[in-house]
Amino acid sequence: IDQRDSHTLVVGPTGSKKSRLVAMPFVRILANSDARESMIVCDPKAEIYMRTANYLKKQGYRIYTLNLRSPLYGDTWNINSSI
């Protein structure tokens, strides 16, 4: 694991197993680290959420969901309160 403060961008075509082989293992690695890293995961199909949310909650993480397609199914966010 790279210990430097860095970011990762994974790009690949649909069906190239980015979520299964990169994103989900990485979420579990971060959840098990002593650093208690915060995570922002872009997950339009909610695949990563459905497979890792319960595990993260058991690890003590608070999970917020911003659902732009169906706002009633996510947490709310008032953009005006950030100004």
Salt bridges, closest charged atoms under 4 A:
ASP2 OD2 - ARG4 NH2 3.03
